[in-house]
Amino acid sequence: MRLMLLIFCCLCACAFAEPIRVWTDDQGRTVEARYLSSDDSVVVLQLEDGRESRFPIAKLSPEDLTYLQKIRGAQTEHDPTKTAQNLPAPNFQSDWPATVKNASSGEVTTVLEDAEKGEFIYESDHYQFISDVRLAQSLVKGFATVFESTHAFCRALPLGLNQVPANGRKHQIFLFEKVKTYWKKGGPLNSLGVYLSDSKIIMVPLTSLGVKKVGSGYMLNLDECSKTLPHELTHQLTPDPYYEIGSVGWFIEGIAEYVATTPYRSGTFMAASNVDEIIDYATAFDRDSMVGRNVGEVIQMPPLEQFLMRNYQDPYPDMNQLYAVSLLLTTYFIKMDGEGDGRRLQAFLKALHAGKKGQEALDFLLDGRSYGQLEQDVAKAWKSKGIRIFFAG
């Protein structure tokens, strides 16, 4: 099942985009689509309306098989060590960073500007962004600064955020001038952005990123952008093993919120003293910036075992609480648990990388504690910061 991570409230593909071409199956039926990714048995295609289609490789025509082999051959030549099946080694031995600065080259390349087709492609060191409207260089560089700074911060956190692009070259982000176009191209209705885990791309309207039309051009509000994009970019860097039961229902949102909430300014993330900002964001709502989960300082939630073991597709009565509590739990395990060194969280994530899931992986997070004991530890730690958490049962 395709997992889609939506941007709620204020929050919310790899190499040069392959051209749209005619694909033919072994019975002569055709479809116009763009190649996104593939494995040994399935090719993922993007149809003209933005929807994705998974197609068995065994049913492709000989011409399409040749085309696919050329694409995959080019990807292997580019960097054979960076594929979805061969991730870089996790960085669990690294020190926790206090500040992380954008270390990219700062170069932004215009790959394609086709006004007739409404396709404009730009690239920075690690990202390719495809827009349906021409973007000024100042706007493109503003996006690239946020993209690359977030990439550096996620990679610096010793949490194994080591996902590579679907074809091993560059992460892709599709930008849309209008929300209606985003919905038409496959964005879920009433959402303001989406991460598609199958193809590992982000789709988001420009309006969700603090971009406003001014005359014939566009202006970027970096304050808004710095809260929105890092959340989704973190999803894009989160490796597949973390999307398993025991992690998927809380950690993937918690770490995305953690990155997005960490103070950011001019290409630098400041993680050493981010707890006050995390508390304000989780408990309150800032009317000026229009961000915040606003769950208050007294939180009633389900039993912790139930919360940690939930499936992402399971309904949750209060999405703001889901995001806020996921953030508070992630922050607890990073900064407050045990010696405040994140050791148990790292052990849990190592277990996921090793193929463990569910309770088997969560045992590393518990580290001999019962769920009742862990609830007490979490509640005690946040009570000292002015937040009272009560677990049902």
Buried (B, 14 or more C-beta within 10 A) or exposed (E): EEBBBBBBBBBBBBBBBBEBBEBBBEEEEEBEBBBBBBBEEBBBBBBEEBEBEBBEBEEBBEEBEEBBEEBBEEBEEEBEEBBBEEBEEBBBEEEBBEEBBBBBEEEBEEBEEEEEEEBBBBBBBBBBBBBBBBBEEEBBBBBBBBBBBBBBBBBBBBBBBBBBBBBBBBBBBBBBBEBEBBBEBBBBEEBBBBBBBBBBBBBBBBBBBBBEEEEEEBBBEBEBBBBBBBBBBBBBBBBBBBBBBBBBBBBBBBBBBBBBBBBBEEBBBBBEEBBEBBBBBBBBBEEEBEBBBBBBBEBEBBBBBBBBBBEBEEEBEBBBBBBBBBBBBBBBBBBBBEEEEBBBBBBBBBBBBEEBBEEEBBBBBBEEBEBEEBBBBBBEBBEEBEBEBEBEE
